[in-house]
Amino acid sequence: MHVLSLITFLPLVGGILILLTPNEQKFAVRVLAAVSSGAALIASIWLWLNFNGTTADLQFVEKFSWIPAFNVHYFMGVDGLSLPLIVLTTLLTFLSVIASFHIELRIKEYFFFFLLLETGMLGVFVALDLFLFYVFWELTLVPMYFLIGIWGGPKKEYAAIKFFLFTLFGSMFMLVAILALYFATQPHTFDFTELLARNASLTKSLQLWIFLGLYVGFAVKIPAFPFHTWLPLAHVEAPTAVSVILAGVLLKMGIYGLMRFSLGLLPAAAQQLAYAMAVIAVINIVYGALCSLAQTDIKRMIAYSSINHMGYAMLGMASLSLIGFNGAVLQMVNHGIITGSLFLLVGVLYDRAHTRDINAFGGLGSKLPIYAGFMTFACFASLGLPLLSGFVSEFLCFLGAFQVPQYRYLTGISFIGVLITAAFFLILIKKVFLGPFNTKWENLKDMDTRELIATIPLLVLMVVLGIFPSLVLQPMNASLSHIVEILKLP
């Protein structure tokens, strides 16, 4: 059974069926989108339940020759690093499709691009041939460009073009690095497992140059300072569901790429550049938090908090330790769940009030008690409250970094980001939900069924993973241990 191909291409099949559906059949379009993304979610849950977490070996492998002349393979596989991100992708896409049921403008194209984007993201996490990986990586660029550029806000065209150019800029460096890897190995190959077996033949200087090329491509996606400037604008202008996917999944592709390919294939370069990555991670943490504190637009505030939270994952990864790696991957999963729910909830308020200005509200907790409770809960999870999922992953990232002697003062500086994060989320709660009620919003209604269906699963997961983080940590531990062993140079 080709389960990875099934998971990856089910959304694309649904998208093609949507294009064949008559324009007036809007209900059928919505159902097809929900069924195809839901089927991919069910298949990914089956994958999780049947995954053997005690081994670092690749599982559910599919491999056959694709372009023999250049030794290119259709090569898919999953291990503990990719498994949580596959499930996260299918879950957030399904919930985002549900949250998009109110879309009326060019509905067929919207859901087609959304499902095409899901196929691209899933392909990135399962592809183990660097040529195939690059194809899926670039595939995500096109639907995201149109989703922002057509269904976005007032500055949607500028935001879409900026996103496109930044990502394309990074991809050019990545492509050069991939080609350098290809030509540096004999016989030439894009196969990840073969490259892994031969990485000792690469000189340290060549590893450094290839690492830097890959880093630029991945850093734009994270986004790591100073390649971060496209993110806030893209988030603010993107439709709600697209913001969920952008923050919840697309940013994770950068950290995943670094851990899978840069650290695994180029261990000597990773050792040499780890400290520089840790410094950039701390800049992300503190700078992202300070920028969030300065925002009055709620969506922009959460966008900058994504820069901050991805900094935690980078710091854990830069420790090159098992604890740090566990923290980094768990942080990616938790950030996707928490920030995805925050963007969904901001969308709920914006759909009603048509403003995201934090100063325009006040006392909404008395008028919208369910919404206020959900939003407050998600904010607490994001600021790292114990017993909620965000706390565990941030703690592991800090612990992994602190165990590296030369990172200790960097870890201490990064704690400033935690304090600032708590400050801006508490300010948000105070200004929007507490105090005297602003009678301008007398007619606002609380969350409806569609919105509850889209958000409740994410809130439940925040509690479950906060209390039982081993649900994610256990399946990935063996695979991350293998990466640590690779990095232990002679």
C-alpha positions as CSV (number, residue, x, y, z in Angstrom):
1,M,0.0,0.0,0.0
2,H,1.5,3.3,-1.1
3,V,0.2,5.2,1.9
4,L,2.6,8.2,1.6
5,S,1.6,8.8,-2.0
6,L,-2.0,8.4,-1.0
7,I,-1.7,11.0,1.8
8,T,0.2,13.4,-0.5
9,F,-1.9,13.3,-3.6
10,L,-5.4,12.8,-2.1
11,P,-5.8,16.6,-1.7
12,L,-4.7,17.1,-5.3
13,V,-7.3,14.6,-6.6
14,G,-9.9,16.5,-4.6
15,G,-8.7,19.7,-6.1
16,I,-9.0,18.4,-9.7
17,L,-12.5,17.1,-9.0
18,I,-13.4,20.6,-7.7
19,L,-12.2,22.1,-11.0
20,L,-14.5,19.7,-12.8
21,T,-17.5,20.7,-10.6
22,P,-20.0,23.2,-12.1
23,N,-19.6,26.8,-10.8
24,E,-23.1,26.9,-9.3
25,Q,-22.5,23.8,-7.2
26,K,-20.8,25.7,-4.3
27,F,-22.0,23.2,-1.6
28,A,-20.5,20.3,-3.6
29,V,-17.2,22.2,-3.9
30,R,-17.1,22.7,-0.1
31,V,-17.9,19.0,0.5
32,L,-15.2,17.8,-1.9
33,A,-12.6,20.0,-0.2
34,A,-13.6,18.8,3.2
35,V,-13.7,15.1,2.2
36,S,-10.4,15.1,0.4
37,S,-8.5,17.0,3.1
38,G,-10.3,14.9,5.7
39,A,-9.3,11.6,4.0
40,A,-5.7,12.8,4.0
41,L,-6.0,13.5,7.8
42,I,-7.5,10.0,8.4
43,A,-4.7,8.4,6.4
44,S,-2.1,10.3,8.3
45,I,-3.6,9.2,11.6
46,W,-3.4,5.6,10.4
47,L,0.3,6.3,9.6
48,W,0.8,7.6,13.1
49,L,-0.9,4.5,14.7
50,N,1.2,2.1,12.6
51,F,4.5,3.9,12.9
52,N,7.3,2.1,14.8
53,G,8.8,4.7,17.1
54,T,11.6,2.4,18.4
55,T,13.7,2.6,15.3
56,A,15.4,5.4,13.3
57,D,14.9,3.5,10.1
58,L,12.8,5.0,7.3
59,Q,9.3,3.5,7.1
60,F,6.6,3.1,4.5
61,V,9.3,3.7,1.9
62,E,8.3,4.1,-1.8
63,K,11.1,4.2,-4.3
64,F,11.4,3.8,-8.1
65,S,13.4,5.3,-10.8
66,W,11.9,8.6,-12.2
67,I,14.5,10.2,-14.5
68,P,17.1,7.5,-15.0
69,A,19.4,9.7,-17.1
70,F,20.1,11.9,-14.0
71,N,19.7,9.2,-11.4
72,V,16.5,10.9,-10.1
73,H,14.1,8.8,-8.0
74,Y,10.5,9.0,-6.8
75,F,11.6,8.4,-3.3
76,M,9.3,8.8,-0.3
77,G,9.7,7.7,3.3
78,V,8.8,8.8,6.8
79,D,10.7,8.8,10.1
80,G,10.2,10.3,13.6
81,L,11.2,13.8,12.3
82,S,8.7,14.0,9.5
83,L,5.8,12.0,11.0
84,P,4.5,14.8,13.5
85,L,4.7,17.4,10.7
86,I,2.7,15.2,8.3
87,V,-0.1,14.8,10.8
88,L,0.1,18.6,11.7
89,T,-0.3,19.5,8.1
90,T,-3.3,17.3,7.4
91,L,-5.0,18.4,10.6
92,L,-4.5,22.2,10.1
93,T,-5.5,21.9,6.4
94,F,-8.7,20.1,7.2
95,L,-9.7,22.6,9.9
96,S,-8.7,25.5,7.7
97,V,-11.0,24.1,4.9
98,I,-13.9,24.0,7.5
99,A,-13.0,27.6,8.5
100,S,-13.2,28.6,4.8
101,F,-16.7,27.5,4.2
102,H,-17.9,31.1,4.3
103,I,-15.7,32.0,1.2
104,E,-17.8,33.0,-1.8
105,L,-15.4,34.7,-4.1
106,R,-14.1,32.3,-6.9
107,I,-14.7,29.4,-4.5
108,K,-13.6,26.7,-7.0
109,E,-10.2,28.3,-7.5
110,Y,-9.8,29.0,-3.8
111,F,-10.2,25.4,-2.7
112,F,-8.2,24.1,-5.6
113,F,-5.2,26.2,-4.6
114,F,-5.7,25.3,-1.0
115,L,-5.6,21.6,-1.7
116,L,-2.7,22.0,-4.2
117,L,-0.8,23.8,-1.4
118,E,-1.5,20.8,1.0
119,T,0.0,18.4,-1.6
120,G,3.1,20.5,-1.9
121,M,3.6,20.8,1.9
122,L,3.1,17.0,2.4
123,G,5.5,16.3,-0.4
124,V,8.2,18.4,1.3
125,F,7.9,16.2,4.4
126,V,8.0,12.8,2.7
127,A,10.4,13.4,-0.2
128,L,13.8,11.8,0.3
129,D,15.2,12.6,-3.2
130,L,16.5,16.2,-3.2
131,F,15.2,16.8,-6.8
132,L,11.7,15.6,-5.7
133,F,12.0,17.6,-2.5
134,Y,12.8,20.8,-4.5
135,V,9.8,20.2,-6.8
136,F,7.5,20.0,-3.9
137,W,9.2,23.0,-2.2
138,E,8.6,25.1,-5.2
139,L,5.1,23.8,-5.7
140,T,4.0,25.4,-2.4
141,L,5.0,28.8,-3.8
142,V,2.4,29.1,-6.5
143,P,-0.8,28.4,-4.6
144,M,0.3,30.5,-1.7
145,Y,1.0,33.4,-4.1
146,F,-2.5,33.3,-5.5
147,L,-4.3,32.6,-2.2
148,I,-2.8,35.8,-0.8
149,G,-2.9,37.8,-4.0
150,I,-6.6,37.1,-4.9
151,W,-8.3,36.6,-1.5
152,G,-6.2,38.8,0.7
153,G,-6.6,42.3,2.2
154,P,-6.1,45.8,0.8
155,K,-2.4,45.3,0.1
156,K,-2.7,41.7,-1.1
157,E,-0.8,42.1,-4.4
158,Y,2.2,43.7,-2.7
159,A,2.2,41.1,0.0
160,A,1.9,38.2,-2.5
161,I,4.8,39.6,-4.7
162,K,7.0,40.2,-1.6
163,F,6.4,36.6,-0.4
164,F,7.0,35.2,-3.9
165,L,10.3,37.2,-4.4
166,F,11.7,36.4,-1.0
167,T,11.0,32.7,-1.3
168,L,12.3,32.6,-4.9
169,F,15.5,34.3,-3.7
170,G,16.1,31.7,-1.1
171,S,15.2,28.9,-3.5
172,M,17.9,29.9,-6.0
173,F,20.6,29.5,-3.3
174,M,19.0,26.2,-2.3
175,L,19.0,24.9,-5.9
176,V,22.7,25.8,-6.3
177,A,23.5,23.9,-3.1
178,I,21.6,20.9,-4.1
179,L,23.4,20.8,-7.5
180,A,26.7,21.1,-5.7
181,L,25.8,18.1,-3.6
182,Y,24.8,16.2,-6.7
183,F,28.0,16.8,-8.6
184,A,30.2,16.3,-5.5
185,T,29.2,12.7,-5.1
186,Q,30.2,9.8,-7.3
187,P,28.1,8.5,-8.9
188,H,26.0,11.6,-9.0
189,T,22.8,11.3,-7.0
190,F,20.0,13.2,-5.4
191,D,19.1,10.2,-3.1
192,F,19.2,11.3,0.5
193,T,20.2,7.9,1.9
194,E,23.1,7.6,-0.6
195,L,24.2,11.2,0.1
196,L,24.1,10.4,3.8
197,A,26.4,7.4,3.3
198,R,28.9,9.4,1.4
199,N,29.0,12.7,3.3
200,A,32.4,11.9,4.7
201,S,33.8,12.3,1.2
202,L,32.9,16.0,1.2
203,T,35.6,18.4,2.3
204,K,34.9,20.8,5.2
205,S,35.1,23.9,3.0
206,L,32.7,22.4,0.5
207,Q,30.3,21.4,3.3
208,L,30.4,25.1,4.5
209,W,29.5,26.5,1.1
210,I,26.7,24.0,0.5
211,F,25.4,24.5,4.1
212,L,25.2,28.3,3.6
213,G,23.3,27.8,0.3
214,L,20.8,25.5,1.9
215,Y,20.6,27.8,5.0
216,V,19.5,30.8,2.9
217,G,16.7,28.9,1.3
218,F,15.5,27.4,4.6
219,A,16.0,30.6,6.6
220,V,13.7,32.6,4.4
221,K,10.9,30.2,5.2
222,I,11.5,30.0,8.9
223,P,11.8,33.1,8.8
224,A,15.1,33.8,10.4
225,F,16.5,37.3,10.9
226,P,17.2,39.1,8.6
227,F,15.0,37.3,6.0
228,H,11.8,37.8,8.1
229,T,10.4,41.0,6.7
230,W,7.9,39.3,4.3
231,L,6.1,37.5,7.0
232,P,4.1,40.2,8.9
233,L,2.7,41.7,5.7
234,A,1.8,38.3,4.3
235,H,0.0,37.3,7.5
236,V,-1.9,40.6,7.7
237,E,-3.1,40.5,4.1
238,A,-3.7,36.8,3.9
239,P,-7.2,35.3,4.5
240,T,-7.7,33.7,7.9
241,A,-7.3,30.1,6.8
242,V,-4.3,30.9,4.7
243,S,-2.6,32.6,7.7
244,V,-3.3,29.4,9.7
245,I,-1.4,27.3,7.1
246,L,1.3,29.9,6.6
247,A,2.2,30.0,10.3
248,G,1.2,26.4,11.2
249,V,3.0,24.5,8.4
250,L,5.0,26.7,5.9
251,L,7.3,28.1,8.5
252,K,8.1,24.6,9.7
253,M,9.4,23.6,6.3
254,G,12.5,25.7,7.0
255,I,13.5,24.1,10.3
256,Y,12.6,20.7,8.9
257,G,14.9,21.2,5.9
258,L,17.8,22.3,8.1
259,M,17.4,19.3,10.4
260,R,16.8,16.8,7.6
261,F,19.4,17.9,5.0
262,S,21.8,20.5,6.4
263,L,22.5,18.8,9.7
264,G,22.3,15.3,8.4
265,L,24.3,15.6,5.2
266,L,26.8,18.3,6.3
267,P,27.7,17.6,10.0
268,A,31.1,19.3,9.9
269,A,29.6,22.5,8.6
270,A,26.7,22.2,11.1
271,Q,29.2,22.0,14.0
272,Q,31.1,25.1,12.8
273,L,28.0,27.2,12.2
274,A,25.9,26.1,15.1
275,Y,26.9,29.1,17.3
276,A,26.0,31.6,14.5
277,M,22.6,29.9,14.2
278,A,22.1,30.2,18.0
279,V,22.8,33.9,17.9
280,I,20.3,34.4,15.0
281,A,17.8,32.3,17.1
282,V,18.2,34.7,20.1
283,I,17.7,37.7,17.8
284,N,14.5,36.1,16.5
285,I,13.3,35.5,20.0
286,V,13.9,39.0,21.4
287,Y,13.3,41.0,18.3
288,G,10.1,39.2,17.4
289,A,8.8,39.7,20.9
290,L,9.7,43.4,21.0
291,C,8.0,43.9,17.6
292,S,4.9,42.1,18.8
293,L,4.8,44.4,21.9
294,A,4.7,47.4,19.6
295,Q,1.7,46.3,17.5
296,T,-1.9,47.5,17.7
297,D,-3.2,45.2,14.9
298,I,-3.9,41.8,16.6
299,K,-3.0,39.8,13.5
300,R,0.3,41.6,13.0
301,M,1.0,41.0,16.7
302,I,0.6,37.3,16.3
303,A,2.6,37.3,13.1
304,Y,5.6,38.8,14.9
305,S,5.1,36.3,17.7
306,S,5.7,33.6,15.1
307,I,9.1,35.0,14.5
308,N,9.7,34.9,18.2
309,H,8.4,31.3,18.6
310,M,10.3,29.9,15.7
311,G,13.4,31.4,17.4
312,Y,12.9,28.9,20.2
313,A,12.9,26.0,17.7
314,M,16.1,27.4,16.1
315,L,17.8,27.7,19.5
316,G,16.9,24.1,20.4
317,M,18.1,22.9,17.0
318,A,21.4,24.9,17.2
319,S,22.2,23.1,20.5
320,L,22.9,19.9,18.3
321,S,21.7,17.9,21.3
322,L,18.9,15.3,21.6
323,I,17.0,17.4,24.2
324,G,17.3,20.4,22.0
325,F,16.1,18.5,18.9
326,N,13.1,17.1,20.8
327,G,12.3,20.6,21.9
328,A,12.6,22.0,18.4
329,V,10.3,19.5,16.7
330,L,7.8,19.6,19.6
331,Q,7.9,23.4,19.4
332,M,7.1,23.3,15.7
333,V,4.1,21.1,16.4
334,N,2.9,23.2,19.3
335,H,3.4,26.5,17.5
336,G,1.4,25.1,14.6
337,I,-1.5,24.2,16.9
338,I,-1.4,27.3,19.1
339,T,-0.8,30.0,16.5
340,G,-3.1,28.3,14.1
341,S,-5.9,28.6,16.6
342,L,-4.9,32.2,17.4
343,F,-5.2,33.2,13.7
344,L,-8.6,31.3,13.4
345,L,-9.8,33.3,16.5
346,V,-8.6,36.6,15.2
347,G,-10.5,35.8,12.0
348,V,-13.7,35.2,14.0
349,L,-13.5,38.7,15.5
350,Y,-12.5,40.4,12.2
351,D,-15.4,38.8,10.3
352,R,-17.8,40.5,12.8
353,A,-16.1,43.8,13.7
354,H,-14.1,44.4,10.4
355,T,-11.2,45.7,12.5
356,R,-8.3,44.2,14.3
357,D,-7.2,47.3,16.2
358,I,-6.5,46.2,19.8
359,N,-7.6,49.7,21.1
360,A,-11.0,49.6,19.3
361,F,-12.5,47.0,21.7
362,G,-12.9,46.6,25.5
363,G,-15.1,44.5,27.8
364,L,-15.8,41.9,25.1
365,G,-15.5,39.1,27.7
366,S,-19.0,39.9,28.9
367,K,-20.6,40.0,25.4
368,L,-18.7,37.1,23.8
369,P,-17.9,34.7,26.7
370,I,-17.1,31.6,24.6
371,Y,-14.8,33.6,22.2
372,A,-13.1,35.4,25.1
373,G,-12.5,32.1,26.9
374,F,-11.0,30.4,23.8
375,M,-8.8,33.4,22.9
376,T,-7.5,33.8,26.4
377,F,-6.8,30.0,26.6
378,A,-4.8,30.1,23.3
379,C,-2.9,33.2,24.5
380,F,-1.9,31.5,27.7
381,A,-0.7,28.4,25.7
382,S,1.3,30.7,23.5
383,L,3.0,32.5,26.3
384,G,4.1,29.2,27.8
385,L,1.8,28.6,30.7
386,P,2.6,25.3,32.5
387,L,0.4,22.3,31.7
388,L,-0.3,23.7,28.3
389,S,1.7,22.5,25.3
390,G,3.7,25.6,24.6
391,F,5.5,25.3,28.0
392,V,6.9,21.8,27.4
393,S,8.5,22.6,24.1
394,E,10.0,25.9,25.1
395,F,11.4,24.3,28.3
396,L,13.1,21.6,26.2
397,C,14.6,24.1,23.8
398,F,16.0,26.2,26.7
399,L,17.3,23.1,28.5
400,G,19.0,21.7,25.3
401,A,20.7,25.1,24.7
402,F,21.7,25.7,28.4
403,Q,23.5,22.3,28.4
404,V,26.0,23.7,25.9
405,P,28.4,25.8,27.9
406,Q,29.0,28.5,25.3
407,Y,25.3,29.0,24.8
408,R,24.4,29.8,28.4
409,Y,24.5,33.5,28.2
410,L,22.5,33.3,24.9
411,T,19.9,31.2,26.7
412,G,19.7,33.8,29.5
413,I,19.2,36.6,26.9
414,S,16.5,34.6,25.2
415,F,14.5,34.5,28.5
416,I,13.8,38.2,27.9
417,G,11.6,37.1,25.0
418,V,9.5,34.9,27.3
419,L,8.8,37.9,29.6
420,I,7.9,40.2,26.7
421,T,5.7,37.5,25.1
422,A,3.7,37.3,28.4
423,A,3.5,41.1,28.4
424,F,2.0,41.6,25.0
425,F,-0.5,38.7,25.3
426,L,-1.7,39.9,28.7
427,I,-2.1,43.4,27.3
428,L,-4.1,41.9,24.4
429,I,-6.4,40.1,26.9
430,K,-6.8,43.3,29.0
431,K,-7.6,45.7,26.2
432,V,-9.9,43.4,24.2
433,F,-11.8,41.4,26.9
434,L,-11.6,43.3,30.2
435,G,-12.7,46.6,31.5
436,P,-15.9,48.5,30.6
437,F,-17.8,47.2,27.6
438,N,-17.6,49.3,24.4
439,T,-21.3,49.7,23.4
440,K,-20.2,50.1,19.8
441,W,-20.0,46.3,19.6
442,E,-23.5,45.7,21.1
443,N,-24.6,43.6,18.1
444,L,-21.6,41.2,18.0
445,K,-22.5,37.5,18.2
446,D,-20.5,34.7,19.8
447,M,-18.9,31.9,17.9
448,D,-21.0,29.8,15.5
449,T,-20.9,26.1,14.9
450,R,-18.5,26.2,12.0
451,E,-16.0,28.3,14.0
452,L,-16.3,26.0,17.0
453,I,-15.6,22.9,14.9
454,A,-12.5,24.6,13.5
455,T,-11.0,25.7,16.8
456,I,-12.1,23.2,19.6
457,P,-9.8,20.3,18.3
458,L,-6.8,22.7,18.5
459,L,-7.7,23.8,22.1
460,V,-8.0,20.2,23.2
461,L,-4.6,19.3,21.7
462,M,-3.0,22.2,23.7
463,V,-4.1,20.5,26.9
464,V,-3.4,16.9,25.8
465,L,0.2,17.7,24.6
466,G,0.8,19.9,27.6
467,I,0.0,16.9,29.9
468,F,1.2,14.1,27.7
469,P,4.0,15.5,25.5
470,S,5.3,11.9,25.1
471,L,2.6,11.3,22.5
472,V,4.8,13.4,20.1
473,L,8.2,12.9,21.8
474,Q,8.2,9.1,21.8
475,P,7.7,8.4,18.1
476,M,10.5,10.9,17.1
477,N,13.1,10.2,19.7
478,A,14.9,7.4,17.9
479,S,15.2,9.3,14.6
480,L,16.5,12.5,16.4
481,S,19.0,10.3,18.3
482,H,20.3,9.1,14.9
483,I,20.8,12.8,13.7
484,V,22.8,13.4,17.0
485,E,25.0,10.4,16.3
486,I,25.7,11.7,12.8
487,L,26.8,15.0,14.3
488,K,29.3,13.4,16.7
489,L,32.3,13.9,14.4
490,P,35.5,11.9,15.0
